[in-house]
Amino acid sequence: MEELKSIMEKFVASGWDLISIPAKQWLDGKADKDTLISAIKQADEECGSCGCDLDPLYKRALELI
């Protein structure tokens, strides 16, 4: 659970609304799991191979959820 929290904090810090908003909601205990999963999948599709630090975190977050 701590690993997932750390990943969500990185998503929030990214400032990319697509993942930062649902990740912040998750951290606040207000997340809709399906919305969060959908946002992470979309982020992975759009940016999952760009070479940034978040690339491996998308798939890892999905494994942990």
PQR file with spaces between the fields and no chain letter, atoms N, CA, C, O and H, PARSE charges and radii, in Angstrom:
ATOM       1  N    MET     1       0.826   -1.202    0.000 -0.4000 1.5000
ATOM       2  CA   MET     1       0.000    0.000    0.000 -0.0000 2.0000
ATOM       3  C    MET     1       0.867    1.262    0.000  0.5500 1.7000
ATOM       4  O    MET     1       0.513    2.270   -0.611 -0.5500 1.4000
ATOM       5  N    GLU     2       1.998    1.193    0.687 -0.4000 1.5000
ATOM       6  CA   GLU     2       2.897    2.351    0.748 -0.0000 2.0000
ATOM       7  C    GLU     2       3.490    2.655   -0.630  0.5500 1.7000
ATOM       8  O    GLU     2       3.677    3.815   -0.996 -0.5500 1.4000
ATOM       9  H    GLU     2       2.286    0.374    1.184  0.4000 1.0000
ATOM      10  N    GLU     3       3.783    1.589   -1.391 -0.4000 1.5000
ATOM      11  CA   GLU     3       4.311    1.790   -2.743 -0.0000 2.0000
ATOM      12  C    GLU     3       3.288    2.486   -3.622  0.5500 1.7000
ATOM      13  O    GLU     3       3.629    3.397   -4.376 -0.5500 1.4000
ATOM      14  H    GLU     3       3.630    0.646   -1.095  0.4000 1.0000
ATOM      15  N    LEU     4       2.035    2.063   -3.529 -0.4000 1.5000
ATOM      16  CA   LEU     4       0.974    2.682   -4.325 -0.0000 2.0000
ATOM      17  C    LEU     4       0.783    4.141   -3.916  0.5500 1.7000
ATOM      18  O    LEU     4       0.573    5.000   -4.773 -0.5500 1.4000
ATOM      19  H    LEU     4       1.757    1.323   -2.916  0.4000 1.0000
ATOM      20  N    LYS     5       0.853    4.426   -2.623 -0.4000 1.5000
ATOM      21  CA   LYS     5       0.731    5.807   -2.148 -0.0000 2.0000
ATOM      22  C    LYS     5       1.843    6.668   -2.738  0.5500 1.7000
ATOM      23  O    LYS     5       1.602    7.797   -3.166 -0.5500 1.4000
ATOM      24  H    LYS     5       1.024    3.728   -1.927  0.4000 1.0000
ATOM      25  N    SER     6       3.053    6.135   -2.759 -0.4000 1.5000
ATOM      26  CA   SER     6       4.194    6.865   -3.309 -0.0000 2.0000
ATOM      27  C    SER     6       3.998    7.153   -4.797  0.5500 1.7000
ATOM      28  O    SER     6       4.302    8.249   -5.267 -0.5500 1.4000
ATOM      29  H    SER     6       3.249    5.218   -2.411  0.4000 1.0000
ATOM      30  N    ILE     7       3.496    6.176   -5.526 -0.4000 1.5000
ATOM      31  CA   ILE     7       3.228    6.366   -6.957 -0.0000 2.0000
ATOM      32  C    ILE     7       2.167    7.441   -7.158  0.5500 1.7000
ATOM      33  O    ILE     7       2.314    8.306   -8.022 -0.5500 1.4000
ATOM      34  H    ILE     7       3.249    5.286   -5.145  0.4000 1.0000
ATOM      35  N    MET     8       1.103    7.392   -6.370 -0.4000 1.5000
ATOM      36  CA   MET     8       0.038    8.389   -6.496 -0.0000 2.0000
ATOM      37  C    MET     8       0.563    9.790   -6.196  0.5500 1.7000
ATOM      38  O    MET     8       0.165   10.756   -6.846 -0.5500 1.4000
ATOM      39  H    MET     8       0.984    6.689   -5.669  0.4000 1.0000
ATOM      40  N    GLU     9       1.444    9.899   -5.223 -0.4000 1.5000
ATOM      41  CA   GLU     9       2.038   11.202   -4.904 -0.0000 2.0000
ATOM      42  C    GLU     9       2.860   11.718   -6.089  0.5500 1.7000
ATOM      43  O    GLU     9       2.868   12.918   -6.361 -0.5500 1.4000
ATOM      44  H    GLU     9       1.767    9.114   -4.694  0.4000 1.0000
ATOM      45  N    LYS    10       3.541   10.827   -6.783 -0.4000 1.5000
ATOM      46  CA   LYS    10       4.305   11.232   -7.969 -0.0000 2.0000
ATOM      47  C    LYS    10       3.360   11.666   -9.089  0.5500 1.7000
ATOM      48  O    LYS    10       3.650   12.616   -9.816 -0.5500 1.4000
ATOM      49  H    LYS    10       3.535    9.852   -6.562  0.4000 1.0000
ATOM      50  N    PHE    11       2.238   10.972   -9.227 -0.4000 1.5000
ATOM      51  CA   PHE    11       1.250   11.373  -10.230 -0.0000 2.0000
ATOM      52  C    PHE    11       0.711   12.763   -9.919  0.5500 1.7000
ATOM      53  O    PHE    11       0.568   13.587  -10.823 -0.5500 1.4000
ATOM      54  H    PHE    11       2.004   10.200   -8.636  0.4000 1.0000
ATOM      55  N    VAL    12       0.414   13.029   -8.665 -0.4000 1.5000
ATOM      56  CA   VAL    12      -0.084   14.350   -8.260 -0.0000 2.0000
ATOM      57  C    VAL    12       0.976   15.418   -8.561  0.5500 1.7000
ATOM      58  O    VAL    12       0.660   16.483   -9.091 -0.5500 1.4000
ATOM      59  H    VAL    12       0.530   12.360   -7.931  0.4000 1.0000
ATOM      60  N    ALA    13       2.223   15.124   -8.222 -0.4000 1.5000
ATOM      61  CA   ALA    13       3.306   16.077   -8.417 -0.0000 2.0000
ATOM      62  C    ALA    13       3.586   16.358   -9.892  0.5500 1.7000
ATOM      63  O    ALA    13       4.189   17.375  -10.233 -0.5500 1.4000
ATOM      64  H    ALA    13       2.479   14.258   -7.791  0.4000 1.0000
ATOM      65  N    SER    14       3.145   15.449  -10.764 -0.4000 1.5000
ATOM      66  CA   SER    14       3.394   15.632  -12.198 -0.0000 2.0000
ATOM      67  C    SER    14       2.677   16.863  -12.748  0.5500 1.7000
ATOM      68  O    SER    14       3.122   17.469  -13.722 -0.5500 1.4000
ATOM      69  H    SER    14       2.655   14.623  -10.487  0.4000 1.0000
ATOM      70  N    GLY    15       1.553   17.227  -12.106 -0.4000 1.5000
ATOM      71  CA   GLY    15       0.782   18.367  -12.582 -0.0000 2.0000
ATOM      72  C    GLY    15      -0.039   18.081  -13.833  0.5500 1.7000
ATOM      73  O    GLY    15      -0.703   18.975  -14.357 -0.5500 1.4000
ATOM      74  H    GLY    15       1.192   16.735  -11.314  0.4000 1.0000
ATOM      75  N    TRP    16       0.001   16.849  -14.311 -0.4000 1.5000
ATOM      76  CA   TRP    16      -0.779   16.464  -15.494 -0.0000 2.0000
ATOM      77  C    TRP    16      -2.181   16.104  -15.022  0.5500 1.7000
ATOM      78  O    TRP    16      -2.381   15.070  -14.385 -0.5500 1.4000
ATOM      79  H    TRP    16       0.540   16.122  -13.884  0.4000 1.0000
ATOM      80  N    ASP    17      -3.143   16.952  -15.334 -0.4000 1.5000
ATOM      81  CA   ASP    17      -4.505   16.790  -14.814 -0.0000 2.0000
ATOM      82  C    ASP    17      -5.078   15.399  -15.039  0.5500 1.7000
ATOM      83  O    ASP    17      -5.823   14.894  -14.199 -0.5500 1.4000
ATOM      84  H    ASP    17      -2.980   17.792  -15.852  0.4000 1.0000
ATOM      85  N    LEU    18      -4.740   14.776  -16.158 -0.4000 1.5000
ATOM      86  CA   LEU    18      -5.281   13.464  -16.472 -0.0000 2.0000
ATOM      87  C    LEU    18      -5.056   12.478  -15.331  0.5500 1.7000
ATOM      88  O    LEU    18      -5.952   11.707  -14.987 -0.5500 1.4000
ATOM      89  H    LEU    18      -4.135   15.187  -16.840  0.4000 1.0000
ATOM      90  N    ILE    19      -3.865   12.501  -14.747 -0.4000 1.5000
ATOM      91  CA   ILE    19      -3.589   11.571  -13.648 -0.0000 2.0000
ATOM      92  C    ILE    19      -3.469   12.246  -12.287  0.5500 1.7000
ATOM      93  O    ILE    19      -3.683   11.604  -11.259 -0.5500 1.4000
ATOM      94  H    ILE    19      -3.137   13.127  -15.027  0.4000 1.0000
ATOM      95  N    SER    20      -3.131   13.523  -12.270 -0.4000 1.5000
ATOM      96  CA   SER    20      -2.926   14.176  -10.968 -0.0000 2.0000
ATOM      97  C    SER    20      -4.237   14.336  -10.200  0.5500 1.7000
ATOM      98  O    SER    20      -4.264   14.178   -8.980 -0.5500 1.4000
ATOM      99  H    SER    20      -2.957   14.045  -13.105  0.4000 1.0000
ATOM     100  N    ILE    21      -5.312   14.646  -10.900 -0.4000 1.5000
ATOM     101  CA   ILE    21      -6.595   14.846  -10.213 -0.0000 2.0000
ATOM     102  C    ILE    21      -7.128   13.538   -9.626  0.5500 1.7000
ATOM     103  O    ILE    21      -7.457   13.504   -8.441 -0.5500 1.4000
ATOM     104  H    ILE    21      -5.290   14.775  -11.891  0.4000 1.0000
ATOM     105  N    PRO    22      -7.229   12.443  -10.424 -0.5600 1.5000
ATOM     106  CA   PRO    22      -7.712   11.194   -9.817  0.2800 2.0000
ATOM     107  C    PRO    22      -6.757   10.651   -8.745  0.5500 1.7000
ATOM     108  O    PRO    22      -7.199   10.037   -7.775 -0.5500 1.4000
ATOM     109  N    ALA    23      -5.456   10.877   -8.917 -0.4000 1.5000
ATOM     110  CA   ALA    23      -4.502   10.415   -7.904 -0.0000 2.0000
ATOM     111  C    ALA    23      -4.698   11.190   -6.599  0.5500 1.7000
ATOM     112  O    ALA    23      -4.651   10.604   -5.518 -0.5500 1.4000
ATOM     113  H    ALA    23      -5.096   11.376   -9.706  0.4000 1.0000
ATOM     114  N    LYS    24      -4.916   12.492   -6.694 -0.4000 1.5000
ATOM     115  CA   LYS    24      -5.169   13.319   -5.502 -0.0000 2.0000
ATOM     116  C    LYS    24      -6.445   12.864   -4.811  0.5500 1.7000
ATOM     117  O    LYS    24      -6.498   12.785   -3.584 -0.5500 1.4000
ATOM     118  H    LYS    24      -4.954   12.968   -7.573  0.4000 1.0000
ATOM     119  N    GLN    25      -7.471   12.565   -5.599 -0.4000 1.5000
ATOM     120  CA   GLN    25      -8.722   12.071   -5.019 -0.0000 2.0000
ATOM     121  C    GLN    25      -8.488   10.752   -4.290  0.5500 1.7000
ATOM     122  O    GLN    25      -9.041   10.526   -3.214 -0.5500 1.4000
ATOM     123  H    GLN    25      -7.428   12.630   -6.596  0.4000 1.0000
ATOM     124  N    TRP    26      -7.663    9.876   -4.882 -0.4000 1.5000
ATOM     125  CA   TRP    26      -7.350    8.599   -4.240 -0.0000 2.0000
ATOM     126  C    TRP    26      -6.643    8.841   -2.909  0.5500 1.7000
ATOM     127  O    TRP    26      -6.978    8.223   -1.899 -0.5500 1.4000
ATOM     128  H    TRP    26      -7.214   10.060   -5.757  0.4000 1.0000
ATOM     129  N    LEU    27      -5.671    9.735   -2.913 -0.4000 1.5000
ATOM     130  CA   LEU    27      -4.937   10.037   -1.685 -0.0000 2.0000
ATOM     131  C    LEU    27      -5.851   10.625   -0.612  0.5500 1.7000
ATOM     132  O    LEU    27      -5.638   10.420    0.583 -0.5500 1.4000
ATOM     133  H    LEU    27      -5.398   10.238   -3.734  0.4000 1.0000
ATOM     134  N    ASP    28      -6.865   11.355   -1.054 -0.4000 1.5000
ATOM     135  CA   ASP    28      -7.824   11.960   -0.122 -0.0000 2.0000
ATOM     136  C    ASP    28      -8.923   10.992    0.295  0.5500 1.7000
ATOM     137  O    ASP    28      -9.798   11.347    1.084 -0.5500 1.4000
ATOM     138  H    ASP    28      -7.038   11.521   -2.025  0.4000 1.0000
ATOM     139  N    GLY    29      -8.883    9.769   -0.232 -0.4000 1.5000
ATOM     140  CA   GLY    29      -9.897    8.775    0.100 -0.0000 2.0000
ATOM     141  C    GLY    29     -11.218    8.992   -0.602  0.5500 1.7000
ATOM     142  O    GLY    29     -12.248    8.478   -0.165 -0.5500 1.4000
ATOM     143  H    GLY    29      -8.173    9.481   -0.874  0.4000 1.0000
ATOM     144  N    LYS    30     -11.200    9.751   -1.691 -0.4000 1.5000
ATOM     145  CA   LYS    30     -12.437   10.090   -2.395 -0.0000 2.0000
ATOM     146  C    LYS    30     -12.453    9.558   -3.826  0.5500 1.7000
ATOM     147  O    LYS    30     -13.279    9.980   -4.635 -0.5500 1.4000
ATOM     148  H    LYS    30     -10.363   10.168   -2.046  0.4000 1.0000
ATOM     149  N    ALA    31     -11.555    8.646   -4.138 -0.4000 1.5000
ATOM     150  CA   ALA    31     -11.407    8.205   -5.521 -0.0000 2.0000
ATOM     151  C    ALA    31     -12.434    7.160   -5.901  0.5500 1.7000
ATOM     152  O    ALA    31     -12.820    6.310   -5.099 -0.5500 1.4000
ATOM     153  H    ALA    31     -10.883    8.303   -3.481  0.4000 1.0000
ATOM     154  N    ASP    32     -12.858    7.247   -7.136 -0.4000 1.5000
ATOM     155  CA   ASP    32     -13.632    6.189   -7.749 -0.0000 2.0000
ATOM     156  C    ASP    32     -12.613    5.284   -8.439  0.5500 1.7000
ATOM     157  O    ASP    32     -11.899    5.721   -9.341 -0.5500 1.4000
ATOM     158  H    ASP    32     -12.544    7.938   -7.787  0.4000 1.0000
ATOM     159  N    LYS    33     -12.548    4.025   -8.014 -0.4000 1.5000
ATOM     160  CA   LYS    33     -11.520    3.110   -8.506 -0.0000 2.0000
ATOM     161  C    LYS    33     -11.542    2.989  -10.028  0.5500 1.7000
ATOM     162  O    LYS    33     -10.488    2.990  -10.665 -0.5500 1.4000
ATOM     163  H    LYS    33     -13.128    3.670   -7.281  0.4000 1.0000
ATOM     164  N    ASP    34     -12.729    2.885  -10.611 -0.4000 1.5000
ATOM     165  CA   ASP    34     -12.828    2.738  -12.066 -0.0000 2.0000
ATOM     166  C    ASP    34     -12.302    3.974  -12.794  0.5500 1.7000
ATOM     167  O    ASP    34     -11.642    3.853  -13.826 -0.5500 1.4000
ATOM     168  H    ASP    34     -13.585    2.884  -10.093  0.4000 1.0000
ATOM     169  N    THR    35     -12.586    5.143  -12.267 -0.4000 1.5000
ATOM     170  CA   THR    35     -12.098    6.389  -12.867 -0.0000 2.0000
ATOM     171  C    THR    35     -10.578    6.457  -12.776  0.5500 1.7000
ATOM     172  O    THR    35      -9.908    6.855  -13.729 -0.5500 1.4000
ATOM     173  H    THR    35     -13.122    5.241  -11.428  0.4000 1.0000
ATOM     174  N    LEU    36     -10.048    6.069  -11.637 -0.4000 1.5000
ATOM     175  CA   LEU    36      -8.596    6.071  -11.439 -0.0000 2.0000
ATOM     176  C    LEU    36      -7.924    5.105  -12.416  0.5500 1.7000
ATOM     177  O    LEU    36      -6.946    5.465  -13.071 -0.5500 1.4000
ATOM     178  H    LEU    36     -10.593    5.745  -10.863  0.4000 1.0000
ATOM     179  N    ILE    37      -8.436    3.899  -12.513 -0.4000 1.5000
ATOM     180  CA   ILE    37      -7.861    2.905  -13.422 -0.0000 2.0000
ATOM     181  C    ILE    37      -7.932    3.395  -14.859  0.5500 1.7000
ATOM     182  O    ILE    37      -6.968    3.263  -15.614 -0.5500 1.4000
ATOM     183  H    ILE    37      -9.230    3.607  -11.981  0.4000 1.0000
ATOM     184  N    SER    38      -9.061    3.955  -15.233 -0.4000 1.5000
ATOM     185  CA   SER    38      -9.234    4.477  -16.583 -0.0000 2.0000
ATOM     186  C    SER    38      -8.225    5.584  -16.878  0.5500 1.7000
ATOM     187  O    SER    38      -7.642    5.618  -17.962 -0.5500 1.4000
ATOM     188  H    SER    38      -9.843    4.062  -14.620  0.4000 1.0000
ATOM     189  N    ALA    39      -8.017    6.480  -15.931 -0.4000 1.5000
ATOM     190  CA   ALA    39      -7.074    7.589  -16.117 -0.0000 2.0000
ATOM     191  C    ALA    39      -5.644    7.075  -16.252  0.5500 1.7000
ATOM     192  O    ALA    39      -4.881    7.568  -17.083 -0.5500 1.4000
ATOM     193  H    ALA    39      -8.491    6.452  -15.051  0.4000 1.0000
ATOM     194  N    ILE    40      -5.284    6.098  -15.447 -0.4000 1.5000
ATOM     195  CA   ILE    40      -3.925    5.553  -15.513 -0.0000 2.0000
ATOM     196  C    ILE    40      -3.714    4.833  -16.844  0.5500 1.7000
ATOM     197  O    ILE    40      -2.661    4.967  -17.467 -0.5500 1.4000
ATOM     198  H    ILE    40      -5.904    5.697  -14.772  0.4000 1.0000
ATOM     199  N    LYS    41      -4.710    4.076  -17.274 -0.4000 1.5000
ATOM     200  CA   LYS    41      -4.600    3.388  -18.569 -0.0000 2.0000
ATOM     201  C    LYS    41      -4.462    4.393  -19.710  0.5500 1.7000
ATOM     202  O    LYS    41      -3.654    4.193  -20.617 -0.5500 1.4000
ATOM     203  H    LYS    41      -5.566    3.967  -16.768  0.4000 1.0000
ATOM     204  N    GLN    42      -5.240    5.465  -19.669 -0.4000 1.5000
ATOM     205  CA   GLN    42      -5.164    6.489  -20.707 -0.0000 2.0000
ATOM     206  C    GLN    42      -3.790    7.167  -20.683  0.5500 1.7000
ATOM     207  O    GLN    42      -3.200    7.409  -21.735 -0.5500 1.4000
ATOM     208  H    GLN    42      -5.896    5.628  -18.932  0.4000 1.0000
ATOM     209  N    ALA    43      -3.288    7.468  -19.498 -0.4000 1.5000
ATOM     210  CA   ALA    43      -1.960    8.088  -19.381 -0.0000 2.0000
ATOM     211  C    ALA    43      -0.887    7.157  -19.935  0.5500 1.7000
ATOM     212  O    ALA    43       0.052    7.604  -20.593 -0.5500 1.4000
ATOM     213  H    ALA    43      -3.768    7.271  -18.643  0.4000 1.0000
ATOM     214  N    ASP    44      -1.029    5.871  -19.669 -0.4000 1.5000
ATOM     215  CA   ASP    44      -0.062    4.902  -20.177 -0.0000 2.0000
ATOM     216  C    ASP    44      -0.104    4.850  -21.702  0.5500 1.7000
ATOM     217  O    ASP    44       0.936    4.754  -22.353 -0.5500 1.4000
ATOM     218  H    ASP    44      -1.792    5.508  -19.134  0.4000 1.0000
ATOM     219  N    GLU    45      -1.302    4.913  -22.266 -0.4000 1.5000
ATOM     220  CA   GLU    45      -1.441    4.894  -23.725 -0.0000 2.0000
ATOM     221  C    GLU    45      -0.839    6.153  -24.355  0.5500 1.7000
ATOM     222  O    GLU    45      -0.161    6.079  -25.379 -0.5500 1.4000
ATOM     223  H    GLU    45      -2.147    4.991  -21.737  0.4000 1.0000
ATOM     224  N    GLU    46      -1.093    7.298  -23.738 -0.4000 1.5000
ATOM     225  CA   GLU    46      -0.648    8.574  -24.300 -0.0000 2.0000
ATOM     226  C    GLU    46       0.836    8.856  -24.053  0.5500 1.7000
ATOM     227  O    GLU    46       1.490    9.508  -24.866 -0.5500 1.4000
ATOM     228  H    GLU    46      -1.645    7.358  -22.906  0.4000 1.0000
ATOM     229  N    CYS    47       1.357    8.370  -22.946 -0.4000 1.5000
ATOM     230  CA   CYS    47       2.693    8.803  -22.535 -0.0000 2.0000
ATOM     231  C    CYS    47       3.551    7.667  -21.977  0.5500 1.7000
ATOM     232  O    CYS    47       4.656    7.914  -21.493 -0.5500 1.4000
ATOM     233  H    CYS    47       0.826    7.839  -22.285  0.4000 1.0000
ATOM     234  N    GLY    48       3.075    6.461  -22.035 -0.4000 1.5000
ATOM     235  CA   GLY    48       3.743    5.348  -21.369 -0.0000 2.0000
ATOM     236  C    GLY    48       5.066    4.920  -21.953  0.5500 1.7000
ATOM     237  O    GLY    48       5.745    4.070  -21.378 -0.5500 1.4000
ATOM     238  H    GLY    48       2.178    6.261  -22.428  0.4000 1.0000
ATOM     239  N    SER    49       5.448    5.482  -23.074 -0.4000 1.5000
ATOM     240  CA   SER    49       6.737    5.097  -23.657 -0.0000 2.0000
ATOM     241  C    SER    49       7.549    6.318  -24.083  0.5500 1.7000
ATOM     242  O    SER    49       8.382    6.237  -24.985 -0.5500 1.4000
ATOM     243  H    SER    49       4.896    6.172  -23.541  0.4000 1.0000
ATOM     244  N    CYS    50       7.298    7.442  -23.427 -0.4000 1.5000
ATOM     245  CA   CYS    50       7.992    8.679  -23.799 -0.0000 2.0000
ATOM     246  C    CYS    50       9.385    8.761  -23.182  0.5500 1.7000
ATOM     247  O    CYS    50      10.207    9.574  -23.604 -0.5500 1.4000
ATOM     248  H    CYS    50       6.621    7.508  -22.694  0.4000 1.0000
ATOM     249  N    GLY    51       9.650    7.925  -22.192 -0.4000 1.5000
ATOM     250  CA   GLY    51      10.958    7.929  -21.559 -0.0000 2.0000
ATOM     251  C    GLY    51      11.019    8.694  -20.246  0.5500 1.7000
ATOM     252  O    GLY    51      12.084    8.791  -19.636 -0.5500 1.4000
ATOM     253  H    GLY    51       8.983    7.264  -21.849  0.4000 1.0000
ATOM     254  N    CYS    52       9.897    9.235  -19.804 -0.4000 1.5000
ATOM     255  CA   CYS    52       9.911    9.980  -18.540 -0.0000 2.0000
ATOM     256  C    CYS    52       9.876    9.017  -17.344  0.5500 1.7000
ATOM     257  O    CYS    52       9.679    7.812  -17.506 -0.5500 1.4000
ATOM     258  H    CYS    52       9.032    9.157  -20.299  0.4000 1.0000
ATOM     259  N    ASP    53      10.067    9.564  -16.167 -0.4000 1.5000
ATOM     260  CA   ASP    53      10.102    8.756  -14.945 -0.0000 2.0000
ATOM     261  C    ASP    53       8.771    8.084  -14.626  0.5500 1.7000
ATOM     262  O    ASP    53       8.737    7.097  -13.892 -0.5500 1.4000
ATOM     263  H    ASP    53      10.227   10.542  -16.035  0.4000 1.0000
ATOM     264  N    LEU    54       7.679    8.608  -15.170 -0.4000 1.5000
ATOM     265  CA   LEU    54       6.365    8.052  -14.865 -0.0000 2.0000
ATOM     266  C    LEU    54       6.042    6.801  -15.685  0.5500 1.7000
ATOM     267  O    LEU    54       5.169    6.022  -15.301 -0.5500 1.4000
ATOM     268  H    LEU    54       7.706    9.410  -15.767  0.4000 1.0000
ATOM     269  N    ASP    55       6.728    6.603  -16.796 -0.4000 1.5000
ATOM     270  CA   ASP    55       6.400    5.486  -17.694 -0.0000 2.0000
ATOM     271  C    ASP    55       6.226    4.146  -16.976  0.5500 1.7000
ATOM     272  O    ASP    55       5.189    3.506  -17.153 -0.5500 1.4000
ATOM     273  H    ASP    55       7.437    7.235  -17.108  0.4000 1.0000
ATOM     274  N    PRO    56       7.190    3.698  -16.177 -0.5600 1.5000
ATOM     275  CA   PRO    56       7.007    2.390  -15.530  0.2800 2.0000
ATOM     276  C    PRO    56       5.980    2.405  -14.398  0.5500 1.7000
ATOM     277  O    PRO    56       5.487    1.358  -13.978 -0.5500 1.4000
ATOM     278  N    LEU    57       5.666    3.604  -13.913 -0.4000 1.5000
ATOM     279  CA   LEU    57       4.744    3.706  -12.774 -0.0000 2.0000
ATOM     280  C    LEU    57       3.298    3.429  -13.163  0.5500 1.7000
ATOM     281  O    LEU    57       2.515    2.963  -12.336 -0.5500 1.4000
ATOM     282  H    LEU    57       6.066    4.454  -14.254  0.4000 1.0000
ATOM     283  N    TYR    58       2.936    3.709  -14.405 -0.4000 1.5000
ATOM     284  CA   TYR    58       1.554    3.446  -14.831 -0.0000 2.0000
ATOM     285  C    TYR    58       1.216    1.969  -14.670  0.5500 1.7000
ATOM     286  O    TYR    58       0.219    1.613  -14.041 -0.5500 1.4000
ATOM     287  H    TYR    58       3.573    4.088  -15.077  0.4000 1.0000
ATOM     288  N    LYS    59       2.060    1.112  -15.247 -0.4000 1.5000
ATOM     289  CA   LYS    59       1.804   -0.327  -15.189 -0.0000 2.0000
ATOM     290  C    LYS    59       1.899   -0.845  -13.760  0.5500 1.7000
ATOM     291  O    LYS    59       1.109   -1.700  -13.360 -0.5500 1.4000
ATOM     292  H    LYS    59       2.870    1.401  -15.758  0.4000 1.0000
ATOM     293  N    ARG    60       2.846   -0.343  -12.995 -0.4000 1.5000
ATOM     294  CA   ARG    60       3.001   -0.778  -11.619 -0.0000 2.0000
ATOM     295  C    ARG    60       1.797   -0.383  -10.773  0.5500 1.7000
ATOM     296  O    ARG    60       1.333   -1.165   -9.943 -0.5500 1.4000
ATOM     297  H    ARG    60       3.488    0.352  -13.321  0.4000 1.0000
ATOM     298  N    ALA    61       1.296    0.818  -10.982 -0.4000 1.5000
ATOM     299  CA   ALA    61       0.107    1.263  -10.242 -0.0000 2.0000
ATOM     300  C    ALA    61      -1.080    0.362  -10.544  0.5500 1.7000
ATOM     301  O    ALA    61      -1.839    0.002   -9.645 -0.5500 1.4000
ATOM     302  H    ALA    61       1.673    1.453  -11.656  0.4000 1.0000
ATOM     303  N    LEU    62      -1.237    0.000  -11.809 -0.4000 1.5000
ATOM     304  CA   LEU    62      -2.354   -0.874  -12.191 -0.0000 2.0000
ATOM     305  C    LEU    62      -2.221   -2.245  -11.542  0.5500 1.7000
ATOM     306  O    LEU    62      -3.227   -2.858  -11.185 -0.5500 1.4000
ATOM     307  H    LEU    62      -0.621    0.293  -12.540  0.4000 1.0000
ATOM     308  N    GLU    63      -0.995   -2.734  -11.385 -0.4000 1.5000
ATOM     309  CA   GLU    63      -0.780   -4.013  -10.712 -0.0000 2.0000
ATOM     310  C    GLU    63      -1.158   -3.934   -9.243  0.5500 1.7000
ATOM     311  O    GLU    63      -1.665   -4.901   -8.674 -0.5500 1.4000
ATOM     312  H    GLU    63      -0.177   -2.237  -11.675  0.4000 1.0000
ATOM     313  N    LEU    64      -0.913   -2.789   -8.634 -0.4000 1.5000
ATOM     314  CA   LEU    64      -1.118   -2.641   -7.182 -0.0000 2.0000
ATOM     315  C    LEU    64      -2.558   -2.303   -6.793  0.5500 1.7000
ATOM     316  O    LEU    64      -2.972   -2.540   -5.658 -0.5500 1.4000
ATOM     317  H    LEU    64      -0.501   -2.004   -9.096  0.4000 1.0000
ATOM     318  N    ILE    65      -3.304   -1.758   -7.726 -0.4000 1.5000
ATOM     319  CA   ILE    65      -4.673   -1.307   -7.390 -0.0000 2.0000
ATOM     320  C    ILE    65      -5.572   -2.505   -7.160  0.5500 1.7000
ATOM     321  O    ILE    65      -6.756   -2.341   -6.867 -0.5500 1.4000
ATOM     322  H    ILE    65      -2.968   -1.565   -8.648  0.4000 1.0000
